[in-house]
Amino acid sequence: MGGPELLEGEKLIMELMPHPLAFMRYISICIYYLAVGIGFKYLIEKYLPQLAPWFQGVLTTPGAPIALLVWWALILAVPLIVGIFHITFWPLVCSVLMGVAGTALVLKFNLGPDHLSLLTVASGVLGFFVVEFYRRGHRYYITDQRIIIAKKFVSKEERILRYETITDVVVHKGLMGRIFDFGDVIPITMSGLGLGEDLAGVAVGKEVKKLGVEMAAVGGRTVKVPRARTFMQLFGVPDPERVRNVINKLRAEWSGKPYLIRIAKATEDLLKLAREREGSDTSPLP
């Protein structure tokens, strides 16, 4: 990915990208695929038949529907959990695509559990490369005038933040981030970009038989929390505290610059107008 197109007189201060372990939620799914691929055959042939002997012939038969159901349940379990907690649909979409491909191969060629195991392992290995390409598609540029956040992977996303619009800078480090020193730097703007909501609520309903109607009472509360997608923040960058300090320093330096720039521009316009007037009018300026 090439560098950003800088403005006239703009200087690049820092260029960042996510830490190799920043997308651990996706890496963990790849590891899970490898574990499922390696353990699926043994689960089908050794462990499940011990629970119910009649499974022995049903599960190991090529194209066995029960084996397919067990495989589907395994490949969807963790991606579904990750998708719910991290609000991302890509792990579940990839698992569904893998499940459809595996089911089609089994039904068409009458394959057995060995081939499903091989497909799952291959998907896990391929997933590591996809996650790495996805990580390398994120670039964060800090200049003396603005922050440029760019992502190129399938689609292209770009966010530009000027320092005068930033009201706060929040650092978030999880357990892995505290161990390996990486985390998220979330710039929060005047418009609220960079903030999400946590919602807690309760609903109570009761049927009034005499009137034949149902009544319900709903209550809830939302809390604003720093949260943004990977292409709307500086996600998983190394040494996030240093990055935050650099941004805050540039914010402080830039706080008065817009007004000075406007004054300088207005002065230039006045001088230009005066020169034009001198050239068109022989009488001296008052």
PEFEN-V664028 format. One line per field, one symbol per residue. ss: DSSP state (a for helix, b for strand, c for the rest). phi: phi as a letter, one per 20 degrees, with the letter a starting at -180 (. if undefined). burial: # if it has 16 or more other ideal C-beta (glycine too) atoms within 10 Angstrom, else .. A space follows every 50 residues. Layout:
ss=???
phi=???
burial=???
This chain:
ss=cccccccccccbbbbbcbcccccaaaaaaaaaaaaaaaaaaaaaaaaaaa acccaaaaaaccccaaaaaaaaaaaaaaaaaaaaaacccaaaaaaaaaaa aaaaaaaaacccaaaaaaaaaaaaaaaaaaaaaaaacbbbbbbccbbbbb bbcccbbbbbbbaaabbbbbbbccaaaaaacbbbbbbbbcccccbbbbbb bbbbbbbbccccbbbbbbbbbbbbbbcccccccbbbbbcaaaaaaaaaaa aaaaccaaaaaaaaaaaaaaaaaaaaaaaacccccc
phi=.fffeeffnedeebccbffgefeffeffffffgfffffefffffedefff fbgffgfffefgmffffffffgfffeffgffffffdlbdfgfffffffff ffffffffdledggfffffffffffffgfffffffffecccddfcadddc ccamdccbcddeffeedbcddccefffffdmbaeddfddffnfoddcddc bbcccbeeffemcddbcccabdcfcfabffecbeeleflfffffffffff fffegefgfffffffffffffffffffffecfffff
burial=...#.........#.#####.######.##.###.##..##.###..##. ....#...##...#..##.###.###.##..##....#.###.##..##. .##..#....###.###.###.##..#...#..##.#######.###### ##......#.#.##.#..#####...#..#.#######....####.... .........................###.#########.#..##..#..# #..#................................
